[in-house]
Amino acid sequence: MGVNDNETWPAQFCSHIENGVNLNFGTGGRSNDFICRCLLSYFDLIKPDLVLIMYTFPPRREVYTEDNSIEPYIPTKVWGKLLETEEGQLIQNSLDILQNKNSDFINWYKNHMLIKLFLESKKCNWLWNGKHLLTDYTEFNRFSVLDNYTSDLGSDDMHPGPKNHQHHARVLYDYILMKFPNYLPNPNEENNRAKLI
């Protein structure tokens, strides 16, 4: 939010990789449910070489309505069908009452395990960033380098700006070079083309 596509950290990250292909599935206001559903839906179509995941805040969820649509849900923030219909407002109010930190973490963990087992079964390289999770849960492939560069904001004056994205991309790239160099394509190989989502 608040930056152009070419200024996002995935685009900036791919700019460090010769012939890198940036397939950014990030969508504003969505959830870890969305991240999991998106990855499982598109992986076989895209066949990426490396998957980089930045999990979002655990309270964000997806709501499946009776007409088979999917609505994003965030406590205290209402938009779309949850705002515009009486049924949606009842769903929002009910979820606000039922929401708690433990169920939020368990929902994130469920999505994480689905992603982890799926990507391992595909033998795909991947890293995940959990800076929005507020947990010390770790795995070997968690990108947990402190990255608190806050020099600018995007055009919405709320989200990180282009310099933040550029800095994050560089820190992530350097981290992968140091810890997981085999995750990046060898620039000396012919016809090298890396796809990242």
Residue frames relative to the residue before (quaternion, step in Angstrom):
aa qw qx qy qz dx dy dz
M 1.0000 0.0000 0.0000 0.0000 0.00 0.00 0.00
G 0.8307 0.2610 -0.1850 0.4557 3.53 -1.03 0.82
V 0.7201 0.3258 -0.2520 0.5584 3.61 1.26 0.18
N 0.5376 -0.5937 0.4864 0.3492 3.56 -1.28 0.39
D 0.6842 -0.5019 0.3327 0.4114 3.58 -1.20 0.48
N 0.7014 0.4737 -0.2828 0.4514 3.59 0.90 -0.86
E 0.6574 0.5009 -0.3076 0.4716 3.61 1.29 -0.17
T 0.4950 0.6651 -0.4339 0.3526 3.61 1.21 -0.13
W 0.6146 -0.5691 0.3811 0.3913 3.58 -1.14 0.50
P 0.6215 0.5207 -0.3906 0.4359 3.70 0.93 -0.55
A 0.6554 0.4938 -0.3164 0.4759 3.60 0.98 -0.81
Q 0.6511 0.5065 -0.3127 0.4708 3.58 0.98 -0.83
F 0.6227 0.5348 -0.3367 0.4613 3.60 1.01 -0.81
C 0.6914 0.4840 -0.2839 0.4551 3.60 0.84 -0.97
S 0.5779 0.5911 -0.3855 0.4098 3.59 1.14 -0.49
H 0.6350 0.5244 -0.3250 0.4649 3.61 1.24 -0.35
I 0.6993 0.4452 -0.2488 0.5008 3.58 1.28 -0.28
E 0.4285 -0.7068 0.4994 0.2597 3.56 -0.67 1.09
N 0.8389 0.0513 -0.1052 0.5315 3.58 -0.80 1.09
G 0.3183 0.7561 -0.5130 0.2526 3.60 1.14 0.50
V 0.2113 -0.7638 0.5999 0.1098 3.56 -1.06 0.79
N 0.2232 -0.7949 0.5564 0.0931 3.56 -0.60 1.18
L 0.0220 0.7656 -0.6413 0.0455 3.57 -0.67 1.13
N 0.0276 -0.8375 0.5436 -0.0481 3.55 0.09 1.36
F 0.1356 -0.8148 0.5621 0.0406 3.56 -0.53 1.21
G 0.3465 0.7503 -0.4936 0.2710 3.58 1.25 0.27
T 0.0251 -0.7911 0.6103 -0.0335 3.57 -0.92 0.97
G 0.5115 -0.6895 0.4232 0.2896 3.58 -0.73 1.03
G 0.8513 0.2105 -0.1571 0.4542 3.52 -1.14 0.78
R 0.5468 0.6303 -0.4072 0.3712 3.60 1.15 0.21
S 0.5113 -0.6846 0.4762 0.2075 3.53 -1.39 0.12
N 0.6555 -0.4626 0.4035 0.4399 3.53 -1.35 -0.06
D 0.5368 0.5782 -0.3981 0.4680 3.60 1.22 -0.42
F 0.6646 0.5084 -0.2912 0.4637 3.56 0.94 -0.97
I 0.6350 0.5353 -0.3339 0.4458 3.59 0.92 -0.89
C 0.6770 0.4892 -0.2899 0.4672 3.58 0.88 -0.95
R 0.6764 0.4963 -0.2938 0.4581 3.59 0.83 -0.99
C 0.6519 0.5237 -0.3056 0.4555 3.57 0.96 -0.87
L 0.6695 0.5058 -0.3002 0.4537 3.58 0.85 -0.96
L 0.6990 0.4653 -0.2799 0.4654 3.58 0.82 -0.98
S 0.6558 0.5247 -0.3125 0.4439 3.60 1.09 -0.64
Y 0.8174 0.3200 -0.1279 0.4616 3.58 0.88 -0.93
F 0.4483 0.7309 -0.4487 0.2519 3.59 1.17 -0.33
D 0.7202 0.4546 -0.2716 0.4481 3.60 0.72 -1.03
L 0.6179 0.5272 -0.3446 0.4706 3.58 1.16 -0.46
I 0.7371 0.4232 -0.2112 0.4827 3.57 0.97 -0.94
K 0.0685 -0.8277 0.5442 0.1184 3.59 0.97 -0.93
P 0.0528 0.8465 -0.5272 0.0526 3.60 0.64 1.10
D 0.4685 -0.6495 0.5259 0.2863 3.53 -1.33 0.42
L 0.7885 0.0531 0.0044 0.6127 3.56 1.16 -0.65
V 0.1435 -0.7698 0.6179 0.0706 3.56 -0.97 0.92
L 0.0887 -0.7744 0.6263 0.0149 3.55 -0.86 1.07
I 0.0771 -0.8180 0.5701 -0.0032 3.56 -0.60 1.15
M 0.0752 -0.7381 0.6675 0.0639 3.53 -1.03 0.87
Y 0.2789 -0.7763 0.5454 0.1487 3.56 -0.28 1.28
T 0.3449 -0.7270 0.5558 0.2087 3.52 -1.20 0.58
F 0.7578 -0.3814 0.2649 0.4583 3.57 -1.30 -0.08
P 0.5359 -0.6811 0.3956 0.3040 3.64 -0.78 0.98
P 0.6213 0.5576 -0.3890 0.3894 3.70 0.92 -0.55
R 0.5777 0.5793 -0.3911 0.4215 3.60 1.17 -0.37
R 0.0161 -0.8069 0.5885 -0.0489 3.55 -0.91 0.97
E 0.3694 -0.6463 0.5872 0.3178 3.52 -1.39 -0.22
V 0.2112 -0.7551 0.6103 0.1127 3.53 -1.13 0.76
Y 0.2132 -0.7613 0.6023 0.1106 3.56 -0.85 1.01
T 0.2316 -0.8117 0.5264 0.1022 3.56 -0.50 1.21
E 0.6866 -0.5089 0.3352 0.3964 3.57 -1.29 0.30
D 0.6878 0.4473 -0.2936 0.4906 3.60 1.16 -0.41
N 0.5690 -0.6565 0.3342 0.3655 3.58 1.28 0.55
S 0.4920 0.6145 -0.4751 0.3932 3.58 1.06 0.58
I 0.3340 -0.7188 0.5765 0.1987 3.54 -1.31 0.37
E 0.0912 -0.8014 0.5910 0.0080 3.55 -0.77 1.07
P 0.4188 -0.6771 0.5308 0.2905 3.63 -1.00 0.73
Y 0.1186 -0.7908 0.5987 0.0457 3.55 -1.05 0.83
I 0.0530 0.7458 -0.6625 0.0441 3.53 -1.01 0.93
P 0.4801 -0.6630 0.4704 0.3296 3.63 -0.79 0.88
T 0.8478 0.1592 -0.1736 0.4751 3.55 -1.08 0.89
K 0.7010 0.3536 -0.2832 0.5508 3.65 1.21 0.02
V 0.0414 -0.8269 0.5598 -0.0340 3.55 -0.56 1.16
W 0.1875 0.7546 -0.6182 0.1150 3.56 -0.97 0.90
G 0.7566 0.3813 -0.2700 0.4576 3.55 -1.30 0.11
K 0.8468 -0.1685 0.1318 0.4871 3.53 -1.19 -0.68
L 0.6338 0.5380 -0.3437 0.4368 3.58 1.07 -0.66
L 0.6791 0.4451 -0.2806 0.5118 3.58 1.22 -0.36
E 0.7614 0.4630 -0.2006 0.4070 3.54 0.90 -1.02
T 0.7613 0.3179 -0.2016 0.5280 3.62 1.14 -0.32
E 0.6031 -0.5641 0.4253 0.3703 3.53 -1.22 0.52
E 0.6306 0.5226 -0.3267 0.4718 3.59 1.02 -0.82
G 0.6542 0.5268 -0.3081 0.4468 3.57 0.96 -0.88
Q 0.6544 0.5082 -0.3115 0.4652 3.57 0.98 -0.81
L 0.6291 0.5167 -0.3310 0.4772 3.60 1.09 -0.70
I 0.6326 0.5217 -0.3255 0.4708 3.58 1.01 -0.83
Q 0.6525 0.5186 -0.3124 0.4557 3.59 0.87 -0.97
N 0.6838 0.4872 -0.2942 0.4566 3.60 0.81 -0.97
S 0.6519 0.5117 -0.3159 0.4620 3.60 0.97 -0.83
L 0.6731 0.4865 -0.3019 0.4681 3.59 0.91 -0.88
D 0.6095 0.5515 -0.3527 0.4472 3.59 1.03 -0.73
I 0.6642 0.5003 -0.2974 0.4691 3.59 1.02 -0.82
L 0.7314 0.4565 -0.2376 0.4474 3.59 0.91 -0.93
Q 0.5482 0.6643 -0.3833 0.3335 3.58 1.16 -0.56
N 0.1592 0.7600 -0.6260 0.0714 3.58 -1.09 0.76
K 0.6790 -0.5366 0.3233 0.3827 3.57 -1.20 0.55
N 0.6383 0.5354 -0.3359 0.4393 3.58 1.02 -0.76
S 0.6869 0.4572 -0.2976 0.4803 3.61 0.84 -0.89
D 0.6008 0.5548 -0.3580 0.4506 3.59 1.11 -0.63
F 0.6735 0.4845 -0.3001 0.4707 3.58 0.90 -0.90
I 0.6516 0.5135 -0.3202 0.4575 3.59 0.93 -0.87
N 0.6329 0.5172 -0.3338 0.4696 3.60 1.01 -0.75
W 0.6368 0.5018 -0.3334 0.4813 3.61 0.97 -0.80
Y 0.6695 0.5178 -0.3064 0.4357 3.59 0.86 -0.98
K 0.6108 0.5423 -0.3408 0.4654 3.58 1.05 -0.76
N 0.6742 0.4806 -0.2916 0.4790 3.59 0.87 -0.94
H 0.6417 0.5350 -0.3191 0.4473 3.56 0.97 -0.88
M 0.6816 0.4844 -0.2984 0.4602 3.59 0.88 -0.89
L 0.6093 0.5317 -0.3536 0.4700 3.60 1.05 -0.69
I 0.6627 0.4993 -0.2952 0.4738 3.57 0.94 -0.94
K 0.6630 0.5267 -0.2999 0.4393 3.57 0.85 -1.01
L 0.7118 0.4499 -0.2657 0.4694 3.58 0.76 -1.03
F 0.6285 0.5338 -0.3314 0.4584 3.56 1.05 -0.75
L 0.7098 0.4535 -0.2721 0.4652 3.60 0.77 -1.00
E 0.6195 0.5241 -0.3451 0.4717 3.59 1.06 -0.65
S 0.6485 0.5103 -0.3248 0.4621 3.59 1.00 -0.77
K 0.6898 0.4479 -0.2647 0.5035 3.59 1.20 -0.58
K 0.3486 -0.7573 0.4743 0.2827 3.58 1.34 -0.12
C 0.3626 0.7366 -0.4754 0.3160 3.54 1.04 0.90
N 0.4484 -0.6599 0.5335 0.2806 3.57 -1.03 0.80
W 0.1493 0.8015 -0.5701 0.1017 3.57 -0.96 0.80
L 0.1186 -0.7434 0.6541 0.0740 3.51 -1.34 0.55
W 0.1220 -0.7890 0.5952 0.0912 3.53 -1.18 0.51
N 0.2566 -0.7364 0.6127 0.1286 3.50 -1.20 0.77
G 0.0950 -0.8253 0.5565 0.0116 3.55 -0.72 1.09
K 0.2194 0.8250 -0.5051 0.1273 3.58 1.10 0.58
H 0.6796 0.4706 -0.2968 0.4781 3.62 1.16 -0.42
L 0.5558 0.6574 -0.3718 0.3475 3.59 1.26 -0.13
L 0.2117 -0.7997 0.5266 0.1956 3.58 1.15 -0.58
T 0.5778 0.5273 -0.4057 0.4728 3.55 0.89 1.01
D 0.4064 -0.7056 0.5221 0.2536 3.56 -1.19 0.54
Y 0.2932 0.7615 -0.5195 0.2534 3.60 1.25 0.34
T 0.0152 -0.8317 0.5539 -0.0363 3.59 -0.67 1.06
E 0.0321 -0.7265 0.6849 0.0469 3.48 -1.39 0.41
F 0.6894 -0.4939 0.3160 0.4254 3.57 -1.21 0.36
N 0.7691 0.3709 -0.1932 0.4833 3.59 1.05 -0.70
R 0.4086 0.6658 -0.5152 0.3527 3.57 1.10 0.61
F 0.2982 -0.7296 0.5907 0.1726 3.55 -0.85 1.00
S 0.0912 0.8492 -0.5057 0.1215 3.53 0.02 1.32
V 0.3028 0.7490 -0.5279 0.2619 3.56 1.19 0.48
L 0.4863 -0.6525 0.4861 0.3184 3.56 -0.91 0.87
D 0.0165 0.7970 -0.5967 0.0916 3.52 -0.75 1.10
N 0.1812 0.8358 -0.4889 0.1722 3.56 0.50 1.24
Y 0.2552 0.7746 -0.5309 0.2302 3.54 1.08 0.71
T 0.0634 0.8325 -0.5425 0.0930 3.60 -0.49 1.14
S 0.1815 0.8403 -0.4952 0.1253 3.57 0.86 0.92
D 0.8314 0.0835 -0.0273 0.5487 3.59 1.06 -0.49
L 0.3070 -0.7154 0.5958 0.1973 3.51 -1.37 0.30
G 0.5722 -0.5876 0.4512 0.3517 3.53 -1.28 0.43
S 0.7432 -0.4226 0.2854 0.4331 3.55 -1.32 0.02
D 0.6406 0.5140 -0.3321 0.4638 3.60 1.23 -0.31
D 0.3860 -0.7551 0.4431 0.2907 3.61 1.34 -0.05
M 0.6441 0.4992 -0.3336 0.4740 3.60 1.17 0.55
H 0.7769 0.3310 -0.1554 0.5126 3.55 0.84 -1.01
P 0.6748 -0.4939 0.3462 0.4252 3.61 -1.21 0.37
G 0.3896 -0.7386 0.5149 0.1939 3.53 -1.08 0.84
P 0.7862 -0.3602 0.2258 0.4485 3.58 -1.32 -0.01
K 0.6605 0.5007 -0.3249 0.4556 3.63 0.93 -0.80
N 0.6053 0.5393 -0.3499 0.4694 3.59 1.07 -0.69
H 0.6726 0.4963 -0.2949 0.4629 3.57 0.87 -0.97
Q 0.6442 0.5243 -0.3167 0.4581 3.57 0.97 -0.87
H 0.6600 0.5038 -0.2998 0.4699 3.58 0.95 -0.90
H 0.6560 0.5100 -0.3183 0.4564 3.59 0.87 -0.92
A 0.6480 0.5250 -0.3196 0.4498 3.59 0.93 -0.88
R 0.6710 0.4976 -0.3020 0.4592 3.59 0.93 -0.87
V 0.6485 0.5072 -0.3157 0.4717 3.59 0.95 -0.88
L 0.6574 0.5040 -0.3057 0.4694 3.59 0.95 -0.85
Y 0.6508 0.5161 -0.3157 0.4588 3.59 0.91 -0.89
D 0.6726 0.4910 -0.2925 0.4700 3.59 0.89 -0.93
Y 0.6231 0.5417 -0.3276 0.4594 3.58 1.06 -0.80
I 0.6691 0.4835 -0.3020 0.4767 3.59 0.92 -0.88
L 0.6242 0.5363 -0.3426 0.4532 3.60 0.97 -0.77
M 0.6992 0.4701 -0.2629 0.4700 3.55 1.00 -0.86
K 0.8041 0.3314 -0.1496 0.4704 3.60 0.77 -1.03
F 0.8167 0.1240 -0.0153 0.5633 3.59 0.99 -0.84
P 0.0035 0.8549 -0.5186 -0.0140 3.64 0.72 0.94
N 0.6185 0.5579 -0.3479 0.4303 3.60 1.13 -0.56
Y 0.5549 0.6095 -0.3924 0.4082 3.62 1.26 -0.19
L 0.7079 0.4253 -0.2496 0.5056 3.58 1.20 -0.48
P 0.5491 -0.6322 0.4238 0.3452 3.58 -1.04 0.70
N 0.4715 -0.6457 0.5232 0.2951 3.53 -1.18 0.62
P 0.3924 -0.7558 0.4662 0.2396 3.62 -0.50 1.12
N 0.6292 0.5555 -0.3364 0.4270 3.62 1.21 -0.33
E 0.5868 0.5739 -0.3785 0.4278 3.59 1.25 -0.29
E 0.4704 -0.6726 0.4915 0.2911 3.57 -1.00 0.81
N 0.8400 0.1763 -0.1462 0.4918 3.54 -1.26 0.56
N 0.2902 0.7766 -0.5092 0.2311 3.54 1.04 0.73
R 0.1195 0.7846 -0.5961 0.1217 3.56 -0.71 1.09
A 0.1235 -0.8148 0.5651 0.0383 3.54 -0.50 1.17
K 0.1679 -0.7651 0.6153 0.0879 3.55 -0.95 0.94
L 0.0303 -0.8110 0.5838 -0.0215 3.55 -0.78 1.01
I 0.0449 -0.7642 0.6410 0.0563 3.54 -1.05 0.78
